[in-house]
Amino acid sequence: MKKHRVDCKMTQEFVAETIGVSRQAVSKWENGITDPSTTNLIVLANLFGVEADELLKETK
């Protein structure tokens, strides 16, 4: 997820504000501490312009 965010030139804060979560939540997702909800995963995929399954593959 971090690679997609950086490739899109987005900050964690921007992503968090855009999808309505805390910056800490985005950080935890990127570091594998927690996983985004299905709804947030879909929103993230749309924001990054990728398929949701591509983000899922990266978390495994």
C-alpha positions in Angstrom: 0.0 0.0 0.0 2.8 2.4 0.8 4.3 2.0 -2.7 1.0 2.9 -4.3 0.6 6.0 -2.0 4.2 7.2 -2.7 3.8 6.5 -6.5 0.7 8.7 -6.4 2.6 11.4 -4.5 0.2 11.3 -1.6 1.0 11.8 2.1 -0.5 9.5 4.8 -2.3 12.6 6.1 -3.9 13.2 2.6 -5.0 9.6 2.3 -6.4 9.6 5.8 -8.4 12.8 5.3 -9.6 11.7 1.9 -11.1 8.4 3.2 -12.1 9.6 6.7 -9.6 7.8 9.0 -6.7 8.9 11.1 -3.2 9.2 9.8 -2.2 6.6 12.4 -4.7 4.1 10.8 -3.0 4.5 7.5 0.4 4.0 9.1 -0.8 0.8 10.8 -2.1 -0.5 7.5 1.2 0.3 5.7 3.2 -1.4 8.5 1.0 -4.5 8.6 -0.2 -3.9 12.2 -3.8 -3.8 11.2 -5.8 -4.3 8.0 -8.2 -1.8 6.4 -11.9 -2.8 6.4 -13.3 -4.1 3.2 -15.0 -0.7 2.6 -11.7 1.2 3.1 -9.8 -1.3 1.0 -12.1 -0.5 -1.9 -11.9 3.2 -1.4 -8.1 3.0 -1.2 -7.9 1.0 -4.4 -10.1 3.6 -6.2 -7.9 6.4 -4.8 -4.7 4.7 -6.0 -6.2 3.7 -9.3 -5.6 -0.1 -8.8 -7.8 -3.1 -8.2 -8.6 -4.0 -4.6 -7.1 -7.5 -5.1 -3.8 -5.9 -5.9 -3.7 -4.3 -2.5 -4.8 -7.6 -0.9 -1.9 -9.5 -2.5 0.5 -7.0 -0.9 -0.7 -7.7 2.6 0.0 -11.4 2.5 
